[in-house]
């Protein structure tokens, strides 16, 4: 009987602890940090070979040295990608002339979304006026992000410095200015600050 009571107490404690841990608010003003991908920061950015470039000449990561590069892995039909699109357009507008290069790499998850015209059409709807490439066999996203690991999201973002080193990873989902979505807002602010910092280096 005692062991049953003790087990119940332990179970209640674990339920309380887990609930509290997951519902506890992040302190106001706290810095955003990725949950996944921290091990990639400080490593050399992989290449871009194997992509189909839809609206620009093929780009090589080595040729982009001297620029800050933002790579966003996105896909048609992803609500997180749609919500994040205005942030990418804004970053491109604000920082392109200062040396930021944005590349949108589409990784299709169905036969339908391998259609290049469809991808370009959605990119146009999003307002993307930066290079868009198609990663049909997921070679590049695997080299950058998945690496045979189970990740929470595939729609990830990488900031690469002028020397080709990964300096920030957004581990997926969305980022944008928001009074209602604290995580998205804090991630947006962290990426914006990091872009400015890397451009100044």
VEXLODREN-466126 format. One line per 5 residues: number of its first residue (from 1); their letters; for each residue x, y, z of N, C-alpha, C. Coordinates in steps of 0.2 Angstrom, whole numbers, plus 2048, in hexadecimal, padded with zeros to 3 digits. Layout:
NUM) a) X,Y,Z,X,Y,Z,X,Y,Z  ...
END
This chain:
1) xxxxx) 804,7FA,800,800,800,800,804,806,800  80A,806,804,80E,80C,805,812,80D,7FE  814,808,7FB,817,808,7F4,812,80B,7EF  80C,80A,7EF,807,80D,7EB,806,814,7EC  806,816,7F2,805,81D,7F4,80B,821,7F2
6) xxxxx) 811,81E,7F3,817,821,7F1,818,822,7EA  816,81D,7E6,816,81D,7DF,811,823,7DC  80B,823,7E0,807,829,7DE,809,82F,7DF  80D,830,7E5,810,837,7E6,815,838,7E1  819,834,7DF,81F,835,7DA,81C,836,7D4
11) xxxxx) 816,833,7D2,813,834,7CB,810,83B,7CB  80D,83D,7D1,80A,844,7D1,810,849,7D1  815,848,7D4,81B,84D,7D4,81D,84D,7CD  81E,848,7C9,821,848,7C2,81C,84C,7BE  816,84A,7BF,811,84E,7BA,811,855,7BC
16) xxxxx) 811,857,7C2,812,85E,7C4,818,861,7C1  81E,85E,7C2,824,861,7C0,825,861,7B8  822,85C,7B4,822,85D,7AD,81E,862,7AB  818,863,7AE,813,868,7AC,816,86F,7AD  819,870,7B3,81C,876,7B4,822,878,7B0
21) xxxxx) 826,873,7AE,82C,874,7AA,829,876,7A3  824,873,7A0,822,875,79A,81E,87B,799  81B,87D,79F,816,883,79E,81A,889,7A1  81F,888,7A4,823,88E,7A7,825,893,7A2  823,899,7A3,825,89E,79E,82C,8A0,79E
26) xxxxx) 82F,8A1,798,836,8A3,797,836,8AA,79A  83B,8AC,79E,83B,8B3,7A1,83B,8B8,79C  838,8BD,79D,837,8C3,798,83E,8C5,797  840,8C7,791,847,8C9,78F,84C,8C4,78E  84A,8BD,790,84F,8B8,78F,851,8B7,788
31) xxxxx) 857,8B5,787,85A,8B4,780,857,8AE,77D  856,8AE,777,853,8A8,773,859,8A3,772  859,89D,773,85E,898,771,85A,892,76E  85E,88F,769,85B,889,766,85B,883,76B  856,87F,76A,856,878,76E,85A,873,76B
36) xxxxx) 85A,873,764,85E,86E,760,863,872,75C  869,86E,75A,86D,871,755,873,875,758  873,876,75F,879,87A,762,880,877,760  880,870,75F,887,86D,75D,889,870,756  885,873,752,887,875,74B,88A,87C,74B
41) xxxxx) 889,880,751,88B,886,751,893,886,752  896,88A,74D,89E,88A,74D,8A1,885,748  89C,881,745,89F,87C,740,89F,880,739  8A2,87D,734,8A3,87F,72D,89C,87D,72A  899,882,726,893,881,723,894,87C,71D
46) xxxxx) 890,877,71C,891,872,716,88F,876,710  891,872,70A,890,875,704,889,875,701  888,877,6FB,881,878,6F9,880,874,6F2  884,86F,6F1,884,86B,6EB,87E,866,6EB  87C,865,6E5,876,861,6E4,86F,864,6E4
51) xxxxx) 86F,86B,6E5,869,86F,6E5,867,870,6DE  861,871,6DC,85E,874,6D6,85C,87B,6D7  860,880,6D4,85F,887,6D5,859,889,6D1  854,88C,6D4,84E,88E,6D0,84E,895,6CD  851,89A,6D0,850,8A0,6CE,857,8A4,6CE
56) xxxxx) 85D,8A0,6CF,863,8A4,6CF,868,89F,6CC  86E,8A1,6CB,874,89D,6C9,875,899,6CF  879,893,6CE,87B,88F,6D4,87F,893,6D8  87E,892,6DF,883,895,6E4,887,890,6E7  88D,892,6E9,891,88E,6ED,893,891,6F4
61) xxxxx) 893,88E,6F9,894,891,700,89B,894,700  89F,891,6FC,8A6,894,6FC,8A6,89B,6F9  8A2,89C,6F4,8A2,8A2,6F0,89E,8A8,6F4  89B,8A6,6F9,897,8AB,6FD,89B,8AD,703  8A1,8AB,704,8A6,8AE,709,8A6,8B5,709
66) xxxxx) 8A6,8B9,70E,8A6,8C0,70E,89F,8C3,70F  89A,8BE,70F,893,8C0,710,891,8BC,716  88C,8BF,719,888,8BB,71E,882,8B7,71A  882,8B1,71C,87D,8AD,718,878,8AA,71D  871,8AB,71B,86C,8A8,71E,869,8A3,71A
71) xxxxx) 869,89D,71C,865,897,718,85F,895,71C  85A,895,719,853,893,71B,851,88D,718  850,888,71B,84D,882,718,846,882,719  842,882,714,83B,883,714,837,87E,70F  831,87E,710,82D,87A,70B,826,87C,70A
76) xxxxx) 823,87B,704,81C,87D,702,818,879,707  813,87D,709,80D,87A,70E,80F,87A,715  815,87D,717,817,87D,71E,815,884,721  810,884,726,80E,88A,729,813,88E,72C  818,88A,72F,81E,88E,732,822,892,72D
81) xxxxx) 823,88F,727,826,892,722,823,898,720  81C,898,71F,818,89D,71D,818,8A3,722  818,8A1,728,818,8A6,72E,81F,8AA,72E  824,8A6,72C,82B,8A9,72D,82D,8AD,727  829,8AC,721,82B,8AF,71B,82C,8B7,71B
86) xxxxx) 827,8BA,71E,828,8C2,71F,82F,8C4,722  831,8C0,727,837,8C1,72A,83D,8C1,726  83D,8BC,721,843,8BB,71D,843,8C0,718  83D,8C2,715,83C,8C8,711,83F,8CE,714  83D,8CF,71A,83F,8D5,71E,847,8D5,71F
91) xxxxx) 84A,8D0,721,851,8CF,722,854,8D1,71B  852,8CE,715,855,8CF,70F,855,8D6,70D  84F,8DA,70E,84E,8E1,70D,853,8E5,711  854,8E3,718,858,8E7,71C,85F,8E7,71B  861,8E0,71A,868,8DF,71A,86C,8DD,714
96) xxxxx) 868,8DC,70E,86B,8DA,708,871,8DE,706  870,8E5,706,875,8E9,704,87B,8EA,709  87A,8E7,70F,880,8E7,713,883,8E0,713  881,8DB,70F,885,8D5,70E,882,8CF,711  87B,8CF,712,877,8C9,714,875,8C6,70D
101) xxxxx) 876,8BF,70D,874,8BB,707,86F,8B6,70A  869,8B6,708,864,8B1,70A,863,8AC,704  863,8A6,706,861,8A0,702,85B,89C,705  856,89B,701,851,897,703,851,890,700  852,88B,704,853,884,701,84D,880,702
106) xxxxx) 849,87E,6FD,843,87B,6FE,844,873,6FE  841,870,703,842,869,703,83B,865,703  83A,863,6FD,833,860,6FC,832,85A,700  82B,85A,702,829,854,706,824,84F,702  823,851,6FC,81E,84D,6F8,820,84E,6F0
111) xxxxx) 81D,84A,6EC,81E,84B,6E5,81C,851,6E2  816,853,6E5,813,85A,6E3,818,860,6E4  81B,860,6EA,81F,865,6EC,826,865,6E9  827,860,6E4,82D,860,6E0,82D,864,6DA  826,866,6D9,825,86B,6D3,828,871,6D4
116) xxxxx) 82D,873,6CF,831,879,6D0,82D,87F,6CF  828,87F,6CA,824,885,6C9,81F,886,6D0  81D,881,6D3,819,882,6D9,81E,885,6DE  824,883,6DF,828,885,6E4,82A,88D,6E3  82B,88E,6DC,82C,895,6DB,826,89A,6DC
121) xxxxx) 820,897,6DA,81A,89B,6DB,819,89C,6E3  81A,897,6E7,819,899,6EE,81F,89E,6F1  825,89D,6EE,82A,8A2,6F0,828,8A9,6EE  825,8A9,6E8,823,8B0,6E6,81D,8B3,6EB  819,8AE,6EC,813,8B0,6F1,816,8B3,6F8
126) xxxxx) 81B,8AF,6FA,81F,8B1,700,823,8B8,700  824,8BA,6F9,828,8C0,6F8,82F,8BF,6F8  831,8B9,6F7,838,8B7,6F7,83C,8BA,6F1  841,8BE,6F1,844,8C0,6EB,84C,8BF,6EC  84D,8B9,6F0,854,8B7,6F1,854,8B0,6ED
131) xxxxx) 85A,8AD,6ED,85B,8A6,6E9,857,8A1,6ED  854,89D,6E9,850,897,6EB,853,891,6E8  854,88C,6EC,856,886,6E9,852,880,6EB  852,87A,6E7,84E,874,6E9,853,86F,6EB  851,86C,6F1,856,866,6F4,852,860,6F3
136) xxxxx) 851,85D,6ED,84C,858,6EC,84E,851,6F0  854,850,6F0,856,84A,6F4,858,84B,6FB  857,851,6FE,859,853,705,860,853,706  864,853,701,86C,852,703,86E,858,707  86C,85E,705,86F,864,708,86C,865,70F
141) xxxxx) 865,864,710,862,864,717,865,85F,71B  867,859,719,86A,854,71D,871,856,71F  875,859,71A,87B,85B,71C,87B,861,721  877,865,721,876,86B,725,873,869,72C  86D,865,72C,869,865,731,867,85E,734
146) xxxxx) 865,85A,730,862,854,732,868,84F,734  86D,84E,730,873,84A,732,871,843,736  86C,840,733,869,83A,736,866,83A,73D  864,840,73F,861,842,745,85A,843,744  856,842,749,84F,843,74A,84F,84A,74C
151) xxxxx) 84C,84F,748,84C,856,74A,844,858,74B  843,85D,74F,83C,85E,750,839,862,749  83D,865,746,83A,869,740,840,868,73A  83E,868,734,842,868,72E,843,870,72C  83E,874,72D,83F,87B,72B,843,87F,730
156) xxxxx) 84A,87E,72F,84F,881,733,852,887,72F  856,88B,733,85A,891,731,861,891,733  865,893,72F,86C,893,731,86F,89A,72F  873,89D,734,877,8A3,732,87E,8A1,732  881,8A3,72C,888,8A1,72B,88C,8A8,72A
161) xxxxx) 892,8A8,72E,896,8AE,72E,89A,8AF,727  89E,8B4,727,8A1,8B6,721,8A7,8B1,71F  8A9,8AD,724,8AE,8A8,723,8AB,8A1,722  8A4,8A0,721,8A1,89A,720,8A0,896,726  89F,899,72C,89E,895,732,897,896,735
166) xxxxx) 894,891,737,88D,891,739,88D,895,740  889,89A,741,889,89E,747,883,89E,74B  87D,89C,747,877,89C,74A,873,897,747  86F,893,74B,86A,88E,748,864,88F,74B  85F,890,747,858,890,749,855,88A,748
171) xxxxx) 853,886,74D,852,87F,74C,84B,87D,74A  848,882,746,842,880,743,83C,883,745  836,883,741,830,886,743,830,88D,740  82F,892,744,82E,899,741,831,89E,746  832,8A4,742,835,8AA,746,832,8B0,742
176) xxxxx) 82F,8B4,746,82C,8BB,744,82B,8BF,74A  82A,8C6,748,828,8CA,74D,821,8C9,74F  820,8C8,756,819,8C7,758,818,8C9,760  812,8CB,761,811,8CD,768,80D,8C7,76B  80B,8C2,767,808,8BC,76A,80C,8B6,76A
181) xxxxx) 811,8B5,766,815,8AF,766,81C,8B1,768  81D,8B0,76F,823,8B2,772,829,8AF,76F  829,8A8,76E,82E,8A4,76B,830,8A7,764  82B,8A8,760,82D,8AA,759,830,8B1,759  82D,8B5,75E,830,8BC,75E,837,8BC,761
186) xxxxx) 839,8B8,766,83F,8B8,769,844,8B5,764  842,8B0,760,847,8AD,75B,848,8B2,755  843,8B6,753,844,8BB,74E,849,8C0,750  848,8C3,757,84D,8C8,759,854,8C5,75A  854,8BF,75C,85B,8BC,75C,85E,8BB,755
191) xxxxx) 85B,8B9,750,85D,8B9,74A,85F,8C0,747  85B,8C4,748,85C,8CB,746,863,8CE,749  863,8CD,74F,869,8D0,753,870,8CC,750  86F,8C6,74F,875,8C2,74D,877,8C4,746  872,8C5,741,874,8C8,73B,878,8CE,73B
196) xxxxx) 875,8D3,73F,879,8D9,740,880,8D8,743  880,8D4,748,887,8D2,74A,88C,8CF,745  889,8CB,741,88E,8C7,73C,890,8CC,737  88B,8D0,735,88D,8D5,72F,892,8DA,732  892,8DC,738,897,8E0,73B,89E,8DD,73C
201) x) 89F,8D7,73C,8A5,8D4,73D,8AA,8D5,737
END
